Amino acid sequence: MFISPAYAQAAGASDPTGGLMGLLPIILMFVVLWFLMIRPQMKRAKEHKAMVEALAKGDEVVTQGGMAGRITKVGDTFITIEFAPNVEVAVQRQAVGTVLPKGTLKAL
């Protein structure tokens, strides 16, 4: 015979943990995913929100598009940035990527 006979599992021999051991790898992967990806992203979002709320007139900033300039006007949702003499552009507050130390634009 080419195929060996298969025998049924005994009815009384069930998993004593109730199948929890089968879910353990999935739960472990979720915990690792939380600590390596989700939690750091939430921390960065919180830091960016605090930075955007603290923007003030005269701050030197770099937008997410890479443009560096000085804030001239601050509104609720938009700020006006002066990129060059007599060149002002209104951008959303969320478009600011970083705040530069004072005097950085003069060094450029």
TORPA-4810 file (N, C-alpha, C, O; in nm, 3 decimals):
<nodes>
NODE_1_0.083_-0.117_0.000_0.000_0.000_0.000_0.089_0.125_0.000_0.190_0.129_0.071_M
NODE_2_0.053_0.227_-0.079_0.133_0.349_-0.091_0.102_0.451_0.017_0.189_0.531_0.053_F
NODE_3_-0.017_0.451_0.069_-0.058_0.551_0.168_-0.074_0.480_0.302_-0.139_0.377_0.313_I
NODE_4_-0.010_0.541_0.406_-0.024_0.480_0.538_-0.160_0.518_0.596_-0.212_0.625_0.565_S
NODE_5_-0.218_0.433_0.677_-0.351_0.463_0.733_-0.345_0.580_0.832_-0.248_0.593_0.907_P
NODE_6_-0.448_0.663_0.831_-0.459_0.776_0.921_-0.553_0.739_1.033_-0.658_0.678_1.010_A
NODE_7_-0.517_0.775_1.154_-0.599_0.741_1.268_-0.656_0.870_1.328_-0.589_0.973_1.329_Y
NODE_8_-0.777_0.863_1.375_-0.843_0.980_1.434_-0.780_1.011_1.569_-0.732_0.922_1.639_A
NODE_9_-0.782_1.139_1.604_-0.728_1.181_1.732_-0.827_1.140_1.841_-0.948_1.136_1.819_Q
NODE_10_-0.774_1.111_1.956_-0.860_1.069_2.067_-0.952_1.183_2.107_-0.908_1.298_2.110_A
NODE_11_-1.077_1.155_2.138_-1.176_1.258_2.168_-1.147_1.328_2.300_-1.179_1.446_2.314_A
NODE_12_-1.088_1.260_2.394_-1.064_1.320_2.525_-0.936_1.404_2.532_-0.916_1.475_2.631_G
NODE_13_-0.851_1.399_2.432_-0.724_1.472_2.436_-0.740_1.610_2.371_-0.710_1.626_2.253_A
NODE_14_-0.787_1.708_2.448_-0.802_1.843_2.394_-0.689_1.931_2.449_-0.619_1.892_2.542_S
NODE_15_-0.674_2.049_2.391_-0.570_2.143_2.432_-0.604_2.200_2.569_-0.711_2.258_2.584_D
NODE_16_-0.519_2.185_2.670_-0.551_2.234_2.805_-0.553_2.387_2.815_-0.612_2.441_2.908_P
NODE_17_-0.490_2.457_2.720_-0.491_2.604_2.726_-0.610_2.663_2.651_-0.626_2.785_2.650_T
NODE_18_-0.692_2.582_2.590_-0.809_2.631_2.521_-0.777_2.699_2.389_-0.856_2.782_2.343_G
NODE_19_-0.665_2.669_2.327_-0.628_2.727_2.198_-0.553_2.859_2.209_-0.525_2.923_2.108_G
NODE_20_-0.521_2.901_2.332_-0.451_3.027_2.352_-0.309_3.022_2.297_-0.256_3.124_2.251_L
NODE_21_-0.248_2.908_2.301_-0.111_2.895_2.251_-0.104_2.919_2.100_-0.001_2.960_2.049_M
NODE_22_-0.212_2.892_2.029_-0.216_2.918_1.886_-0.222_3.067_1.855_-0.174_3.110_1.750_G
NODE_23_-0.279_3.147_1.945_-0.289_3.292_1.926_-0.167_3.367_1.979_-0.148_3.485_1.949_L
NODE_24_-0.084_3.300_2.056_0.032_3.365_2.116_0.126_3.429_2.014_0.170_3.542_2.039_L
NODE_25_0.160_3.366_1.903_0.248_3.433_1.805_0.185_3.559_1.746_0.256_3.657_1.722_P
NODE_26_0.056_3.559_1.722_-0.011_3.676_1.666_-0.010_3.790_1.767_0.015_3.905_1.731_I
NODE_27_-0.037_3.759_1.893_-0.036_3.861_1.998_0.105_3.916_2.015_0.122_4.037_2.033_I
NODE_28_0.205_3.831_2.011_0.344_3.873_2.023_0.385_3.963_1.906_0.456_4.061_1.927_L
NODE_29_0.341_3.931_1.784_0.372_4.015_1.669_0.307_4.153_1.682_0.368_4.253_1.644_M
NODE_30_0.185_4.160_1.733_0.118_4.288_1.752_0.192_4.373_1.854_0.208_4.494_1.835_F
NODE_31_0.237_4.313_1.963_0.311_4.387_2.065_0.441_4.443_2.008_0.476_4.558_2.033_V
NODE_32_0.513_4.363_1.933_0.638_4.410_1.871_0.609_4.522_1.771_0.681_4.621_1.768_V
NODE_33_0.503_4.507_1.691_0.463_4.610_1.596_0.430_4.741_1.667_0.465_4.849_1.620_L
NODE_34_0.362_4.730_1.780_0.324_4.849_1.858_0.448_4.926_1.905_0.456_5.048_1.891_W
NODE_35_0.544_4.854_1.961_0.661_4.921_2.018_0.762_4.966_1.912_0.837_5.060_1.937_F
NODE_36_0.766_4.904_1.797_0.863_4.941_1.695_0.810_5.040_1.592_0.889_5.114_1.533_L
NODE_37_0.678_5.044_1.569_0.626_5.129_1.463_0.521_5.230_1.511_0.535_5.349_1.485_M
NODE_38_0.420_5.185_1.578_0.307_5.273_1.610_0.342_5.373_1.718_0.314_5.492_1.703_I
NODE_39_0.403_5.329_1.825_0.435_5.418_1.937_0.534_5.529_1.899_0.510_5.644_1.935_R
NODE_40_0.644_5.502_1.827_0.733_5.611_1.785_0.665_5.711_1.691_0.691_5.831_1.697_P
NODE_41_0.577_5.661_1.603_0.507_5.751_1.511_0.413_5.844_1.588_0.401_5.961_1.554_Q
NODE_42_0.347_5.793_1.690_0.259_5.876_1.772_0.341_5.981_1.847_0.297_6.095_1.863_M
NODE_43_0.460_5.945_1.893_0.546_6.039_1.964_0.592_6.151_1.870_0.592_6.268_1.909_K
NODE_44_0.632_6.116_1.746_0.673_6.218_1.649_0.557_6.310_1.614_0.577_6.431_1.600_R
NODE_45_0.437_6.257_1.601_0.321_6.339_1.569_0.290_6.437_1.682_0.254_6.551_1.657_A
NODE_46_0.304_6.391_1.805_0.280_6.478_1.919_0.384_6.591_1.925_0.349_6.705_1.954_K
NODE_47_0.510_6.560_1.899_0.616_6.661_1.899_0.594_6.763_1.787_0.615_6.882_1.808_E
NODE_48_0.552_6.717_1.668_0.526_6.808_1.557_0.409_6.900_1.588_0.414_7.019_1.556_H
NODE_49_0.306_6.847_1.650_0.190_6.929_1.686_0.230_7.038_1.786_0.186_7.152_1.773_K
NODE_50_0.311_7.002_1.884_0.356_7.101_1.982_0.443_7.207_1.916_0.434_7.325_1.951_A
NODE_51_0.528_7.167_1.821_0.613_7.262_1.751_0.529_7.358_1.666_0.558_7.478_1.663_M
NODE_52_0.427_7.308_1.598_0.341_7.391_1.514_0.262_7.490_1.599_0.242_7.604_1.559_V
NODE_53_0.216_7.447_1.715_0.140_7.536_1.802_0.227_7.645_1.862_0.177_7.752_1.898_E
NODE_54_0.358_7.622_1.872_0.448_7.719_1.934_0.509_7.817_1.833_0.593_7.898_1.871_A
NODE_55_0.470_7.810_1.706_0.526_7.900_1.605_0.490_8.045_1.637_0.377_8.074_1.677_L
NODE_56_0.587_8.134_1.619_0.565_8.275_1.648_0.630_8.359_1.539_0.713_8.310_1.462_A
NODE_57_0.591_8.486_1.534_0.647_8.580_1.436_0.797_8.594_1.462_0.841_8.607_1.577_K
NODE_58_0.876_8.590_1.354_1.021_8.602_1.366_1.095_8.469_1.370_1.217_8.467_1.356_G
NODE_59_1.024_8.358_1.387_1.090_8.227_1.386_1.140_8.195_1.246_1.074_8.227_1.147_D
NODE_60_1.255_8.134_1.238_1.310_8.089_1.111_1.275_7.941_1.095_1.305_7.860_1.183_E
NODE_61_1.211_7.906_0.983_1.158_7.772_0.965_1.196_7.715_0.829_1.235_7.788_0.737_V
NODE_62_1.185_7.584_0.818_1.198_7.514_0.691_1.067_7.441_0.669_1.021_7.368_0.756_V
NODE_63_1.006_7.461_0.552_0.881_7.392_0.521_0.911_7.249_0.481_1.026_7.212_0.459_T
NODE_64_0.807_7.168_0.473_0.825_7.029_0.433_0.867_7.019_0.287_0.915_6.914_0.243_Q
NODE_65_0.848_7.126_0.211_0.894_7.129_0.073_1.039_7.169_0.059_1.094_7.165_-0.051_G
NODE_66_1.103_7.209_0.170_1.245_7.242_0.168_1.276_7.390_0.158_1.392_7.427_0.146_G
NODE_67_1.174_7.475_0.164_1.195_7.619_0.154_1.223_7.676_0.294_1.151_7.646_0.389_M
NODE_68_1.329_7.758_0.305_1.365_7.818_0.434_1.328_7.965_0.432_1.351_8.035_0.333_A
NODE_69_1.269_8.011_0.543_1.230_8.151_0.551_1.197_8.192_0.693_1.211_8.114_0.787_G
NODE_70_1.153_8.319_0.705_1.120_8.375_0.837_0.970_8.403_0.842_0.913_8.454_0.745_R
NODE_71_0.907_8.370_0.953_0.763_8.393_0.970_0.739_8.542_0.991_0.802_8.605_1.076_I
NODE_72_0.644_8.598_0.911_0.610_8.739_0.925_0.471_8.760_0.984_0.448_8.859_1.054_T
NODE_73_0.379_8.668_0.958_0.243_8.677_1.012_0.199_8.539_1.057_0.231_8.438_0.994_K
NODE_74_0.126_8.535_1.168_0.078_8.408_1.221_-0.074_8.416_1.233_-0.127_8.507_1.296_V
NODE_75_-0.142_8.318_1.172_-0.287_8.309_1.182_-0.326_8.178_1.249_-0.241_8.104_1.299_G
NODE_76_-0.456_8.150_1.250_-0.503_8.025_1.312_-0.460_7.902_1.234_-0.410_7.805_1.292_D
NODE_77_-0.479_7.904_1.101_-0.445_7.787_1.021_-0.333_7.814_0.921_-0.270_7.720_0.872_T
NODE_78_-0.308_7.943_0.891_-0.204_7.978_0.794_-0.102_8.070_0.857_-0.132_8.146_0.949_F
NODE_79_0.020_8.063_0.806_0.125_8.157_0.844_0.183_8.214_0.716_0.176_8.151_0.610_I
NODE_80_0.239_8.333_0.725_0.304_8.394_0.610_0.454_8.390_0.633_0.504_8.434_0.737_T
NODE_81_0.525_8.336_0.534_0.670_8.320_0.545_0.737_8.407_0.440_0.697_8.406_0.323_I
NODE_82_0.839_8.481_0.481_0.918_8.561_0.388_1.041_8.479_0.349_1.128_8.451_0.432_E
NODE_83_1.046_8.440_0.221_1.155_8.358_0.172_1.272_8.443_0.122_1.387_8.401_0.130_F
NODE_84_1.241_8.559_0.070_1.341_8.654_0.020_1.283_8.793_0.043_1.164_8.805_0.071_A
NODE_85_1.363_8.898_0.031_1.307_9.033_0.047_1.189_9.056_-0.049_1.202_9.036_-0.170_P
NODE_86_1.076_9.097_0.006_0.953_9.123_-0.069_0.892_9.000_-0.134_0.813_9.014_-0.227_N
NODE_87_0.926_8.880_-0.087_0.864_8.756_-0.136_0.804_8.685_-0.017_0.874_8.618_0.060_V
NODE_88_0.671_8.699_-0.002_0.601_8.635_0.110_0.501_8.536_0.055_0.433_8.563_-0.045_E
NODE_89_0.491_8.422_0.120_0.400_8.316_0.078_0.323_8.269_0.199_0.380_8.249_0.307_V
NODE_90_0.191_8.251_0.182_0.108_8.197_0.290_0.107_8.044_0.279_0.078_7.989_0.172_A
NODE_91_0.138_7.978_0.388_0.137_7.831_0.393_0.061_7.785_0.516_0.044_7.861_0.612_V
NODE_92_0.014_7.662_0.512_-0.052_7.606_0.630_0.051_7.584_0.740_0.168_7.559_0.713_Q
NODE_93_0.004_7.594_0.864_0.094_7.571_0.978_0.154_7.431_0.972_0.271_7.413_1.006_R
NODE_94_0.075_7.333_0.930_0.122_7.193_0.929_0.232_7.171_0.827_0.301_7.069_0.833_Q
NODE_95_0.252_7.266_0.733_0.355_7.251_0.630_0.494_7.283_0.682_0.593_7.262_0.611_A
NODE_96_0.505_7.332_0.804_0.636_7.363_0.861_0.699_7.232_0.909_0.639_7.158_0.987_V
NODE_97_0.820_7.206_0.860_0.889_7.083_0.897_0.973_7.098_1.022_0.966_7.014_1.112_G
NODE_98_1.054_7.204_1.027_1.140_7.226_1.143_1.153_7.376_1.171_1.132_7.459_1.083_T
NODE_99_1.188_7.407_1.293_1.220_7.544_1.332_1.371_7.551_1.346_1.432_7.470_1.416_V
NODE_100_1.431_7.649_1.279_1.576_7.665_1.279_1.619_7.754_1.395_1.541_7.836_1.443_L
NODE_101_1.743_7.740_1.441_1.795_7.831_1.542_1.804_7.974_1.484_1.821_7.992_1.363_P
NODE_102_1.792_8.074_1.570_1.798_8.214_1.526_1.931_8.242_1.457_2.036_8.198_1.503_K
NODE_103_1.925_8.316_1.346_2.045_8.352_1.273_2.090_8.253_1.168_2.190_8.277_1.101_G
NODE_104_2.018_8.144_1.151_2.057_8.042_1.055_2.044_8.094_0.912_2.127_8.062_0.826_T
NODE_105_1.940_8.173_0.886_1.919_8.221_0.749_2.029_8.316_0.704_2.060_8.320_0.585_L
NODE_106_2.088_8.391_0.795_2.197_8.481_0.757_2.322_8.403_0.718_2.401_8.449_0.636_K
NODE_107_2.339_8.284_0.775_2.455_8.201_0.744_2.441_8.132_0.608_2.540_8.088_0.551_A
NODE_108_2.319_8.124_0.557_2.298_8.057_0.429_2.340_8.148_0.321_2.331_8.113_0.203_L
</nodes>
